[in-house]
Amino acid sequence: DLYFASGDARGAAEQAAAARELAPERADVRMLSGRVLFMQGDVDGAEKEVDAALAANPALVDAITSKAGLLSSRGDNPGALAVIDQGITRTSGADAAFLRDKRLEFLLSIGEEAEYEAGLQALMKSVPEQARYAYQLLDFYSKRGRRDDELRVLRDLVAAHQVYPGPLAGDDLRAAIEGPAASGGWRLAPGLADLVIADL
């Protein structure tokens, strides 16, 4: 990953080749190889590595989103959605939440607004983060001139879940940073919360 961050394609390729020789059965190793090939412009080779990663670990989120992205880049949006849907059924907790959000983002990006709306409405009824999805639906409706009564219901739901905390410190401050990320299916990079707290 350091090689990727520095743009050292040769170093990344050497690292990936060494890792694959040592542990070709590992999903994370195949994903590393796939990223290197993609960076080198070998899209077909990258997809083969992603497929191998999925075969080794069907619940690997990086492989699921990469496969969906590769399919979408070729215009196969139904295939991309199918991969994400399969990933949601194979994962749980934060990983499943992350993929649910990715599915919504993808639907909106390809203009499937009716399915996006239906997806948000379904999530509002089935997951604990009801207010978060209500806020997304409120934003979606307000930009499309929906009826005032529809907007009012969603505004009331969002307002009912709002909390106004006082000054935060210590564990409460850390929870305020890490909690929303975790509930949305995101993982903070190691040490990022400490950096944010140090800047406050």
ZADO-650133 format. One record per residue (C-alpha): x, y, z; residue number from 1; residue in three letters. Coordinates in Angstrom, 1 decimal, padded with zeros to 4 digits. Example, Ala and Ser with C-alpha at 12.3 -4.5 7.8 and 13.67 -1.06 7.14 Angstrom:
// ZADO-650133
+--------+--------+--------+-----+-----+
!      X !      Y !      Z !   n ! res !
+--------+--------+--------+-----+-----+
!  012.3 ! -004.5 !  007.8 !   1 ! ALA !
!  013.7 ! -001.1 !  007.1 !   2 ! SER !
+--------+--------+--------+-----+-----+
//
This chain:
// ZADO-650133
+--------+--------+--------+-----+-----+
!      X !      Y !      Z !   n ! res !
+--------+--------+--------+-----+-----+
!  000.0 !  000.0 !  000.0 !   1 ! ASP !
!  002.9 !  002.4 !  000.6 !   2 ! LEU !
!  004.1 !  001.7 ! -002.9 !   3 ! TYR !
!  000.7 !  002.7 ! -004.2 !   4 ! PHE !
!  000.5 !  005.8 ! -002.1 !   5 ! ALA !
!  003.9 !  006.9 ! -003.5 !   6 ! SER !
!  003.1 !  006.1 ! -007.1 !   7 ! GLY !
!  005.9 !  003.5 ! -007.2 !   8 ! ASP !
!  004.4 !  001.1 ! -009.8 !   9 ! ALA !
!  007.5 ! -001.0 ! -010.1 !  10 ! ARG !
!  007.8 ! -001.4 ! -006.3 !  11 ! GLY !
!  004.1 ! -002.3 ! -006.0 !  12 ! ALA !
!  004.5 ! -004.9 ! -008.8 !  13 ! ALA !
!  007.5 ! -006.5 ! -007.1 !  14 ! GLU !
!  005.7 ! -006.5 ! -003.7 !  15 ! GLN !
!  002.6 ! -008.1 ! -005.3 !  16 ! ALA !
!  004.6 ! -010.8 ! -007.1 !  17 ! ALA !
!  006.4 ! -011.7 ! -003.9 !  18 ! ALA !
!  003.2 ! -011.9 ! -001.9 !  19 ! ALA !
!  001.5 ! -014.0 ! -004.5 !  20 ! ARG !
!  004.4 ! -016.5 ! -004.7 !  21 ! GLU !
!  004.2 ! -016.9 ! -000.9 !  22 ! LEU !
!  000.5 ! -017.1 ! -000.5 !  23 ! ALA !
! -001.5 ! -017.4 ! -003.7 !  24 ! PRO !
! -004.5 ! -018.7 ! -001.9 !  25 ! GLU !
! -005.0 ! -015.5 !  000.2 !  26 ! ARG !
! -007.8 ! -013.2 ! -001.0 !  27 ! ALA !
! -006.0 ! -010.0 !  000.1 !  28 ! ASP !
! -002.9 ! -011.1 ! -001.8 !  29 ! VAL !
! -004.9 ! -011.6 ! -005.0 !  30 ! ARG !
! -006.5 ! -008.2 ! -004.5 !  31 ! MET !
! -003.1 ! -006.6 ! -004.2 !  32 ! LEU !
! -002.1 ! -008.2 ! -007.4 !  33 ! SER !
! -005.3 ! -007.0 ! -009.0 !  34 ! GLY !
! -004.7 ! -003.4 ! -008.0 !  35 ! ARG !
! -001.2 ! -003.6 ! -009.4 !  36 ! VAL !
! -002.4 ! -004.9 ! -012.7 !  37 ! LEU !
! -005.2 ! -002.3 ! -012.9 !  38 ! PHE !
! -002.6 !  000.4 ! -012.2 !  39 ! MET !
! -000.6 ! -000.9 ! -015.0 !  40 ! GLN !
! -003.5 ! -000.8 ! -017.4 !  41 ! GLY !
! -004.2 ! -004.6 ! -017.5 !  42 ! ASP !
! -007.9 ! -004.5 ! -016.8 !  43 ! VAL !
! -008.6 ! -008.1 ! -017.9 !  44 ! ASP !
! -005.7 ! -009.3 ! -015.7 !  45 ! GLY !
! -007.0 ! -007.2 ! -012.8 !  46 ! ALA !
! -010.5 ! -008.7 ! -013.1 !  47 ! GLU !
! -009.1 ! -012.3 ! -013.0 !  48 ! LYS !
! -007.3 ! -011.5 ! -009.8 !  49 ! GLU !
! -010.4 ! -009.9 ! -008.3 !  50 ! VAL !
! -012.4 ! -013.0 ! -009.3 !  51 ! ASP !
! -009.7 ! -015.2 ! -007.6 !  52 ! ALA !
! -010.0 ! -013.0 ! -004.4 !  53 ! ALA !
! -013.8 ! -013.4 ! -004.4 !  54 ! LEU !
! -013.4 ! -017.2 ! -004.8 !  55 ! ALA !
! -011.0 ! -017.3 ! -001.8 !  56 ! ALA !
! -013.2 ! -015.0 !  000.3 !  57 ! ASN !
! -016.7 ! -014.1 ! -001.1 !  58 ! PRO !
! -017.3 ! -011.7 !  001.8 !  59 ! ALA !
! -014.2 ! -009.5 !  001.1 !  60 ! LEU !
! -015.6 ! -006.0 !  000.7 !  61 ! VAL !
! -012.7 ! -004.7 ! -001.4 !  62 ! ASP !
! -013.2 ! -007.5 ! -003.9 !  63 ! ALA !
! -016.9 ! -007.0 ! -004.1 !  64 ! ILE !
! -016.8 ! -003.3 ! -004.8 !  65 ! THR !
! -013.9 ! -003.8 ! -007.2 !  66 ! SER !
! -015.8 ! -006.4 ! -009.2 !  67 ! LYS !
! -018.9 ! -004.2 ! -009.3 !  68 ! ALA !
! -016.8 ! -001.3 ! -010.5 !  69 ! GLY !
! -015.2 ! -003.3 ! -013.2 !  70 ! LEU !
! -018.5 ! -004.6 ! -014.5 !  71 ! LEU !
! -020.0 ! -001.1 ! -014.4 !  72 ! SER !
! -017.1 !  000.3 ! -016.4 !  73 ! SER !
! -018.0 ! -002.1 ! -019.2 !  74 ! ARG !
! -021.7 ! -001.0 ! -019.0 !  75 ! GLY !
! -022.9 ! -004.0 ! -017.2 !  76 ! ASP !
! -024.8 ! -002.2 ! -014.5 !  77 ! ASN !
! -027.2 ! -005.1 ! -013.8 !  78 ! PRO !
! -024.2 ! -007.3 ! -013.2 !  79 ! GLY !
! -022.6 ! -004.8 ! -010.9 !  80 ! ALA !
! -025.8 ! -004.5 ! -008.8 !  81 ! LEU !
! -026.0 ! -008.3 ! -008.7 !  82 ! ALA !
! -022.4 ! -008.5 ! -007.3 !  83 ! VAL !
! -023.2 ! -005.9 ! -004.6 !  84 ! ILE !
! -026.5 ! -007.7 ! -003.7 !  85 ! ASP !
! -024.6 ! -011.0 ! -003.3 !  86 ! GLN !
! -022.0 ! -009.2 ! -001.2 !  87 ! GLY !
! -024.7 ! -007.9 !  001.1 !  88 ! ILE !
! -026.1 ! -011.4 !  001.7 !  89 ! THR !
! -022.6 ! -012.7 !  002.4 !  90 ! ARG !
! -021.5 ! -010.0 !  004.9 !  91 ! THR !
! -022.9 ! -008.6 !  008.2 !  92 ! SER !
! -022.5 ! -005.7 !  010.5 !  93 ! GLY !
! -020.4 ! -002.7 !  009.3 !  94 ! ALA !
! -019.5 ! -004.5 !  006.0 !  95 ! ASP !
! -023.1 ! -005.1 !  005.1 !  96 ! ALA !
! -024.0 ! -001.5 !  006.0 !  97 ! ALA !
! -021.2 ! -000.2 !  003.8 !  98 ! PHE !
! -022.4 ! -002.3 !  000.8 !  99 ! LEU !
! -026.0 ! -001.2 !  001.3 ! 100 ! ARG !
! -024.8 !  002.4 !  001.1 ! 101 ! ASP !
! -022.6 !  001.6 ! -001.9 ! 102 ! LYS !
! -025.7 !  000.1 ! -003.6 ! 103 ! ARG !
! -027.7 !  003.3 ! -003.0 ! 104 ! LEU !
! -024.8 !  005.5 ! -004.3 ! 105 ! GLU !
! -024.5 !  003.3 ! -007.4 ! 106 ! PHE !
! -028.3 !  003.4 ! -008.2 ! 107 ! LEU !
! -028.3 !  007.2 ! -008.0 ! 108 ! LEU !
! -025.1 !  007.4 ! -010.2 ! 109 ! SER !
! -026.8 !  005.4 ! -013.0 ! 110 ! ILE !
! -030.0 !  007.4 ! -012.8 ! 111 ! GLY !
! -032.2 !  004.6 ! -011.2 ! 112 ! GLU !
! -034.0 !  007.1 ! -009.0 ! 113 ! GLU !
! -037.1 !  005.0 ! -008.5 ! 114 ! ALA !
! -035.1 !  002.0 ! -007.2 ! 115 ! GLU !
! -033.0 !  004.4 ! -005.1 ! 116 ! TYR !
! -036.1 !  005.8 ! -003.5 ! 117 ! GLU !
! -037.5 !  002.3 ! -002.9 ! 118 ! ALA !
! -034.2 !  001.2 ! -001.4 ! 119 ! GLY !
! -034.1 !  004.1 !  001.0 ! 120 ! LEU !
! -037.7 !  003.5 !  002.1 ! 121 ! GLN !
! -037.0 ! -000.2 !  002.7 ! 122 ! ALA !
! -033.9 !  000.6 !  004.7 ! 123 ! LEU !
! -035.8 !  003.0 !  006.9 ! 124 ! MET !
! -038.0 !  000.1 !  007.9 ! 125 ! LYS !
! -035.4 ! -002.5 !  008.4 ! 126 ! SER !
! -032.2 ! -001.1 !  010.0 ! 127 ! VAL !
! -031.6 !  000.8 !  013.2 ! 128 ! PRO !
! -030.2 !  003.9 !  011.5 ! 129 ! GLU !
! -033.7 !  005.0 !  010.5 ! 130 ! GLN !
! -033.0 !  008.7 !  010.9 ! 131 ! ALA !
! -029.9 !  008.6 !  008.7 ! 132 ! ARG !
! -031.8 !  007.1 !  005.8 ! 133 ! TYR !
! -034.7 !  009.4 !  006.5 ! 134 ! ALA !
! -032.4 !  012.3 !  006.1 ! 135 ! TYR !
! -031.1 !  011.0 !  002.7 ! 136 ! GLN !
! -034.7 !  010.5 !  001.6 ! 137 ! LEU !
! -035.6 !  014.0 !  002.7 ! 138 ! LEU !
! -032.7 !  015.4 !  000.8 ! 139 ! ASP !
! -033.7 !  013.4 ! -002.3 ! 140 ! PHE !
! -037.3 !  014.6 ! -002.1 ! 141 ! TYR !
! -036.5 !  018.2 ! -001.4 ! 142 ! SER !
! -034.5 !  018.4 ! -004.6 ! 143 ! LYS !
! -037.3 !  017.0 ! -006.7 ! 144 ! ARG !
! -040.2 !  019.1 ! -005.6 ! 145 ! GLY !
! -042.1 !  016.4 ! -003.6 ! 146 ! ARG !
! -045.3 !  017.2 ! -001.7 ! 147 ! ARG !
! -045.1 !  019.2 !  001.5 ! 148 ! ASP !
! -046.8 !  016.4 !  003.5 ! 149 ! ASP !
! -044.1 !  013.9 !  002.5 ! 150 ! GLU !
! -041.4 !  016.3 !  003.4 ! 151 ! LEU !
! -043.0 !  017.1 !  006.8 ! 152 ! ARG !
! -043.2 !  013.5 !  007.9 ! 153 ! VAL !
! -039.5 !  013.0 !  007.1 ! 154 ! LEU !
! -038.5 !  016.3 !  008.8 ! 155 ! ARG !
! -040.3 !  015.2 !  011.9 ! 156 ! ASP !
! -038.6 !  011.9 !  011.9 ! 157 ! LEU !
! -035.1 !  013.4 !  011.5 ! 158 ! VAL !
! -035.9 !  016.0 !  014.2 ! 159 ! ALA !
! -037.0 !  013.3 !  016.7 ! 160 ! ALA !
! -033.6 !  011.6 !  016.5 ! 161 ! HIS !
! -031.5 !  014.8 !  016.8 ! 162 ! GLN !
! -029.4 !  015.1 !  020.0 ! 163 ! VAL !
! -027.7 !  018.3 !  021.1 ! 164 ! TYR !
! -024.7 !  017.4 !  023.2 ! 165 ! PRO !
! -022.7 !  019.7 !  025.4 ! 166 ! GLY !
! -018.9 !  020.0 !  025.2 ! 167 ! PRO !
! -017.2 !  016.7 !  024.6 ! 168 ! LEU !
! -013.9 !  015.4 !  025.9 ! 169 ! ALA !
! -012.1 !  012.1 !  026.4 ! 170 ! GLY !
! -014.0 !  008.9 !  025.5 ! 171 ! ASP !
! -017.2 !  010.9 !  024.6 ! 172 ! ASP !
! -015.2 !  012.9 !  022.0 ! 173 ! LEU !
! -013.7 !  009.8 !  020.5 ! 174 ! ARG !
! -017.1 !  008.1 !  020.4 ! 175 ! ALA !
! -018.5 !  011.2 !  018.6 ! 176 ! ALA !
! -015.8 !  010.8 !  015.9 ! 177 ! ILE !
! -015.7 !  007.0 !  015.6 ! 178 ! GLU !
! -019.4 !  006.2 !  016.2 ! 179 ! GLY !
! -021.0 !  007.9 !  013.1 ! 180 ! PRO !
! -018.3 !  006.3 !  010.9 ! 181 ! ALA !
! -018.9 !  002.8 !  012.3 ! 182 ! ALA !
! -022.7 !  003.2 !  012.0 ! 183 ! SER !
! -022.3 !  004.1 !  008.4 ! 184 ! GLY !
! -020.1 !  001.2 !  007.6 ! 185 ! GLY !
! -016.8 !  003.2 !  007.4 ! 186 ! TRP !
! -013.5 !  002.3 !  009.0 ! 187 ! ARG !
! -011.2 !  005.1 !  010.1 ! 188 ! LEU !
! -007.6 !  004.7 !  009.3 ! 189 ! ALA !
! -005.4 !  003.8 !  012.3 ! 190 ! PRO !
! -004.5 !  006.9 !  014.3 ! 191 ! GLY !
! -007.0 !  009.2 !  012.4 ! 192 ! LEU !
! -009.2 !  009.7 !  015.4 ! 193 ! ALA !
! -006.2 !  010.6 !  017.5 ! 194 ! ASP !
! -005.1 !  013.2 !  014.9 ! 195 ! LEU !
! -008.6 !  014.8 !  014.8 ! 196 ! VAL !
! -008.7 !  014.9 !  018.6 ! 197 ! ILE !
! -005.3 !  016.5 !  018.8 ! 198 ! ALA !
! -006.4 !  019.3 !  016.4 ! 199 ! ASP !
! -009.4 !  020.2 !  018.5 ! 200 ! LEU !
+--------+--------+--------+-----+-----+
//
